Amino acid sequence: MHSNNIDVDKTCSASRLPRIGIIACSWQIGPHTVQISNDKYASAVASAAKGLPLILPVFPELLDLTEIMESLDGLLFTGSPSNIEPHHYDGPPSPPGTSHDPARDQLALPLWRAAVAAGVPVLGICRGFQEMNVAFGGSLHQQLDGPGAEHEPPSNEPVEDQYARTHAMTVQPGGVLSRLGLSGVIQVNSVHGQGIARVGDGLRVEAVAEDGLVEGLSVEGSKAFALGVQWHPEWQVTANPDYLRIFQAFGEACRERVERRAAMVAGGGGVAYPG
């Protein structure tokens, strides 16, 4: 139980960097299971969101959702080499050889719902965007084919080519992306083999690719920042103004959460969690 007489210190100071949890992936290296996170996510949090990136290991049996949200000011759900296990959206079994991360599924899906309900700022990218959709009852295309196959570049391309802007999408008016200054048709990168099939309950379509595939989602009526995108705005974020706006807005939402919580402590009300 939290005391109502907590002193204002650096832990609750509005001047500190917002602590932004970056969900990890569980991966096997030789005989060892390790927690991994691509550098570009932490770099984007530090350089563009101006937050303190903290890697959140996927230990669903050890980490309590409420305690995670008490400790962090925002959450970034990243892309991953793995796919969500299809039983989470009543899909058929995956093709042989598909990479899965059951521990991440077990933590990320309920954490999405809990964070949105608590008003914790959240940003989902690629797999994280798909987790957002599945967490709210949506489903996925397990493998894009036909016109949609253009969304996944050949894996043997240089990384700069894989993350180059390759296709257009149309930003829907009146949503989060529109309010951030992204409007009309813009070019984005595209590094994914799966996509949104049925949109989850309470989610708003933010952007659509030329072939009709959903590229962005937000939470209808959310008072906090709650956005997911299929592309990778973390890639060379400071050199791409429209990517940068997303991370800046996410970081600002996390700072506002720090300030609200610090104000409550200063007012003698203790730290109010969640929110």
C-alpha positions in Angstrom: 0.0 0.0 0.0 1.3 3.5 -0.9 1.7 6.0 1.9 -0.1 9.3 1.7 2.9 11.1 3.2 5.6 10.5 0.5 8.2 13.3 0.3 8.8 14.9 -3.0 12.2 13.6 -4.2 13.9 12.8 -7.4 11.8 9.7 -7.9 8.6 11.8 -8.1 10.2 15.0 -9.5 8.5 16.6 -12.5 12.0 17.6 -13.7 13.2 14.0 -14.2 13.2 12.2 -17.5 10.1 10.1 -18.1 10.8 6.4 -17.6 9.7 4.6 -20.8 9.5 0.8 -20.8 10.5 -0.9 -24.0 9.1 -4.4 -24.2 11.8 -7.0 -24.9 11.6 -10.2 -26.9 12.6 -13.6 -25.5 15.2 -15.2 -27.7 17.3 -18.3 -27.7 21.1 -17.9 -28.1 22.7 -21.4 -27.9 21.5 -23.0 -24.7 20.5 -19.6 -23.1 17.2 -17.7 -23.2 18.0 -14.0 -23.4 16.0 -10.8 -23.5 16.7 -8.7 -26.7 15.7 -5.3 -28.0 16.9 -3.6 -31.1 19.0 -0.5 -30.4 16.9 1.7 -32.7 14.0 1.7 -30.3 15.9 2.8 -27.2 17.8 5.3 -29.3 14.5 6.8 -30.6 13.2 7.0 -27.0 16.3 8.8 -25.8 16.9 11.1 -28.8 13.3 11.9 -30.0 11.0 11.2 -27.1 13.6 12.6 -24.7 12.9 9.8 -22.2 14.9 7.3 -20.2 14.6 4.0 -22.1 14.3 0.9 -19.8 14.1 -2.5 -21.3 11.2 -4.5 -19.9 11.8 -8.3 -19.9 9.0 -10.6 -20.8 8.6 -12.4 -17.5 4.8 -12.6 -17.2 4.9 -14.9 -14.2 7.2 -12.6 -12.3 6.1 -9.1 -13.2 2.8 -7.7 -12.0 0.9 -5.4 -14.4 0.1 -2.8 -11.8 3.6 -2.7 -10.6 4.9 -2.2 -14.1 2.6 0.8 -14.6 3.5 2.2 -11.1 7.2 2.2 -12.1 6.9 3.6 -15.7 5.6 6.8 -17.3 5.1 5.2 -20.8 5.3 2.0 -22.7 6.8 1.2 -26.2 5.7 -2.0 -27.8 8.3 -2.8 -30.4 8.6 -4.8 -33.6 10.0 -8.3 -33.4 11.2 -11.2 -35.5 8.4 -13.3 -34.0 4.7 -13.4 -34.7 1.8 -13.5 -32.2 0.5 -17.0 -31.7 -2.7 -17.2 -33.7 -4.8 -18.9 -31.0 -4.9 -15.4 -29.4 -7.2 -14.3 -32.2 -8.8 -17.6 -33.1 -6.7 -18.1 -36.1 -5.5 -21.4 -37.6 -2.1 -22.8 -36.6 0.9 -21.0 -38.1 2.8 -22.5 -41.0 5.8 -24.7 -39.9 8.9 -22.7 -39.1 7.0 -19.6 -37.9 8.8 -17.8 -35.1 6.7 -17.3 -31.9 7.4 -15.7 -28.5 4.7 -17.0 -26.1 6.2 -15.2 -23.1 5.9 -11.8 -24.9 2.3 -12.6 -26.0 1.4 -13.5 -22.4 2.8 -10.2 -21.1 2.1 -7.8 -23.9 -1.5 -8.5 -24.7 -2.9 -7.9 -21.1 -0.4 -5.0 -20.6 -1.8 -3.2 -23.6 -5.3 -3.4 -22.1 -4.2 -2.4 -18.6 -2.1 0.5 -19.8 -4.8 2.0 -21.9 -7.3 1.6 -19.1 -4.9 3.3 -16.7 -4.1 6.2 -19.0 -0.4 5.2 -19.4 0.9 6.6 -22.7 1.5 3.8 -25.2 3.1 3.5 -28.6 3.0 0.3 -30.6 5.2 -0.4 -33.7 4.9 -3.3 -36.1 4.4 -6.4 -33.9 3.5 -3.9 -31.1 0.8 -2.5 -33.4 -0.5 -6.0 -34.1 -0.5 -6.7 -30.4 -2.6 -3.6 -29.9 -5.2 -4.9 -32.4 -5.3 -8.5 -31.0 -5.4 -7.2 -27.4 -8.7 -5.5 -28.2 -10.3 -8.4 -30.0 -9.0 -7.9 -33.5 -7.4 -10.5 -35.9 -4.5 -10.7 -38.3 -3.6 -11.8 -41.7 -0.9 -14.4 -40.9 0.8 -13.9 -44.2 0.3 -11.1 -46.7 0.2 -12.3 -50.3 -0.9 -10.9 -53.6 -0.7 -7.1 -53.6 -0.1 -7.1 -49.9 3.2 -9.0 -50.3 4.9 -5.7 -51.1 4.9 -4.8 -47.5 7.7 -7.2 -46.6 11.0 -6.5 -48.4 13.5 -9.2 -49.2 15.5 -10.1 -46.0 18.8 -10.1 -47.9 18.6 -6.4 -48.8 20.9 -4.0 -47.0 19.1 -2.6 -43.8 19.0 0.9 -45.3 17.0 -0.4 -48.2 14.8 -2.5 -46.0 13.8 0.5 -44.0 13.5 2.9 -47.0 10.2 4.6 -47.7 8.6 2.2 -50.2 4.9 2.8 -50.3 2.2 5.4 -49.8 -0.5 5.5 -47.1 -3.4 7.9 -46.6 -3.8 9.5 -43.1 -7.4 9.6 -42.1 -8.7 13.0 -41.0 -9.6 13.9 -37.5 -7.4 11.3 -35.7 -4.2 11.3 -33.7 -1.9 11.3 -36.7 -3.8 14.2 -38.3 -3.5 16.2 -35.0 0.2 15.6 -35.1 0.5 17.3 -38.5 0.6 14.1 -40.6 -2.1 14.5 -43.3 -3.0 13.4 -46.8 -0.7 10.8 -48.5 2.7 10.1 -47.1 5.4 7.6 -47.8 6.5 5.1 -45.1 8.8 2.2 -44.8 7.4 -1.3 -44.7 9.0 -4.3 -43.0 6.2 -6.7 -42.1 4.8 -10.0 -43.4 1.5 -9.9 -41.4 -1.2 -7.3 -41.2 -4.5 -6.3 -39.7 -7.6 -8.3 -40.8 -10.4 -7.4 -38.4 -9.9 -4.2 -36.4 -10.3 -4.6 -32.7 -13.1 -3.2 -30.6 -12.9 0.5 -29.7 -10.0 1.1 -32.1 -10.0 3.9 -34.7 -8.3 3.5 -38.1 -5.6 6.2 -38.4 -4.1 5.4 -41.8 -4.6 3.0 -44.7 -2.2 1.8 -47.4 -3.0 1.9 -51.1 -4.0 -1.8 -51.1 -6.4 -1.2 -48.2 -4.2 -2.6 -45.4 -4.6 -0.7 -42.1 -1.3 1.1 -41.2 -2.3 2.9 -38.0 -4.7 2.6 -35.1 -5.6 4.7 -32.0 -8.0 4.1 -29.1 -11.3 5.8 -29.4 -12.0 8.2 -26.6 -8.6 7.7 -24.9 -7.5 10.6 -22.7 -3.9 9.5 -22.9 -1.6 8.9 -26.0 -2.5 5.5 -27.4 -1.3 4.9 -30.9 -0.1 2.0 -33.0 1.6 2.1 -36.4 2.5 -0.7 -38.8 5.6 1.0 -40.1 8.8 1.8 -38.3 9.0 5.5 -37.3 11.9 4.7 -35.0 14.2 4.2 -38.0 16.4 7.3 -38.4 13.8 9.1 -36.5 15.6 12.5 -36.1 16.1 12.7 -39.9 12.4 12.1 -40.7 10.2 14.9 -39.6 6.9 13.0 -39.7 8.4 10.0 -37.8 9.9 12.5 -35.3 6.5 14.1 -34.6 5.2 10.7 -33.4 8.0 10.2 -30.9 7.9 13.8 -29.7 4.2 13.5 -29.0 4.7 10.2 -27.2 7.5 11.7 -25.1 5.4 14.8 -24.3 2.6 12.6 -23.1 5.0 10.7 -20.9 6.3 14.0 -19.4 2.8 15.1 -18.7 2.2 11.9 -16.7 5.4 12.6 -14.7 4.2 16.1 -13.9 0.7 15.0 -12.9 2.1 12.4 -10.5 4.6 14.9 -9.1 1.8 17.4 -8.5 -0.2 14.9 -6.6 2.7 14.1 -4.3 3.5 17.8 -3.8 -0.2 18.4 -2.9 0.0 15.8 -0.1 -2.1 13.2 -1.8 0.6 10.6 -2.3 1.3 8.9 -5.6 -1.9 8.0 -7.3 -1.6 4.8 -9.4 -2.5 4.2 -12.1 -3.1 7.3 -14.2 
